[in-house]
Each structure stands twice: as structure tokens, then as C-alpha cells.
């Protein structure tokens, strides 16, 4: 009976020993791999931090990507189950969008669109439409398209909803109340906030100003409505930006804009105030007053 009980115990011990050894090996291997992986991740993170610390452009790009990922996660959580009645889909909305692929433009126009996008922090897709429209209407109106884009840049920084304190509106900051008739063909005054419509009306106004003044500088002075000054501050800003955009379009290095020498107005010196004239009676008294003979001469005559 005793021998019958001990035999199974020996067999069980023989089976468990290899199993325990195998489990121990697996545990040690898992520990070693995990330890090595953590060390590798730490090394990689340290190298990444050093590189980001040395490269400001990479750090900025990484921050933007991280911020974008966080915003996407937040929107995904917030709008996980949108109400179909509130967020109704509208497939035709794309027809109202004023945007295009910049890579589809000619090389010069694409260069301008990307450059303006970086400088003014505006998406290149809507800028592509404006750049293409400026080149097309500039050719028809015989105006340099880069001048048109420079006016937009200085006037509104490509904000189609901009409005000045005096009521100038849209991309080209056209005084809508003054040029109401020019918006009739576009459906009314609210078209001032449509980018393409405002651009076309603004180019028409600019063309009329240049024609009336006889020069680009004179036209810009009329366009900005300079009354109390000669408008040189505005002219220099537009022409400098025009030169930069033109260099980008032509693929040439940029040069600093040098304002032309302008004649300094000569101010005539102020005339001194006239002395008050004596009354007529005093003047006549001076003329008719008797001559008094000195005492010495009177004695000599006597």
C-alpha cells in the first residue's frame, strides 16, 4: 500500500520541475526584455529632448503636431455621438468654399500663394484662389497682379471680413457706401464680404484712381484717401510689399525697397506783422509843425 502511494508522488515531482524551470526562464527573459526596452525608450527620449532643444524649428513643429493631436482627441470625445438634427450634413457646402489646391497653380502663382500663406498665417488654399484671380484680372485691367496682392496685404492682411473705423470693408477695404453702384452687379452691398467680389471691385477702384492721378503712386494716394498728408507712408508700404511679392513670383532674391526721392515742399517764411500806422491827424501835425530855431542861431541872427 505504501509503495502504491509513493509512486505517483515521484512522477508528479518529475513533471513539475521542468515546468518550474520553464516558467522561471520565461519570467527572467520577460524581465530582461522589459528592462532593456525601458532603457531604450529612456535613451531615445533623452536624445529626442536634446535634438528638440537644439533645433527650434523641430521643437515648434513637434508642439504644433502635439497640439493638433490633442485638439482632435478633444473634438472626438466631445462630438462622439452628434445629434443628427443639430449637425445635419450638407454635401453641397463645398460649392460655397473659396479655395483651391495651390499645387494646381502655375509655378509663379504657387510660389506667391505659399509665401503669402507663411507670412500672413493664412491657409494657402483660399489664398490660391485670390492669387489666381489677381493674376487674371490684373492682365485684363493692365495692372501688375503683384501690386493688387500688395494692396490686399497692406489693407486687410487677407482678412475678407475686415472693416476700418471709417467703414472700408473686405479684402481691398473698399468704402462700400461710396461704391454701392459697383456692387449691384454682384447682388448688393453684402457682396463686399465675398473675397472675389471685393477683389474685383477694389481693382476697379484702384484702376480709376491710377488713371485719374496719372501714376501708380498718385493712384495709391487717391486710393487711401490721403487728405492731410501726402500719403507717402502708405505708398512706401504698398510698393515695398509689391516689390517683395514680385521677387517671389519671378524667383529672384529680395532686395530692400528704396523710396524715391520726393520734393520737400518749401515753406515761405512768415512775413512780419505790419506796424500799426499812426492816425492821419498825427501825420499831418508832423508835416505842418513849426520849425524851432536853436537859441545860439537866434542870437547870431539878432
Secondary structure, DSSP 4 states (H G I P E B T S, - for coil): -HHHHHHHHHHHHHHHHHHHHHHHHHHHHHHHHHHHHHHHHHHHHHHHHHHHHH-HHHHHHHHHHHHHHHHHHHHHHHTTT--TTTS---GGGGGG-----GGGS-HHHHHHHHHHHHHHT--HHHHHHHHHHHHHHHHHHT--HHHHHHHHHHHHTT-TT-B-TT-EETTTTEETTTSGGGGGGGTSGGGGGSHHHHHHHHHHHHHHHHHHHSSHHHHHHHHHT-SSS--HHHHHHHHHHHHHHHHHHHT-------PPP-PPPPPPPPPPPPPPPPPHHHHHHHHHPPPPPPHHHHHHH-
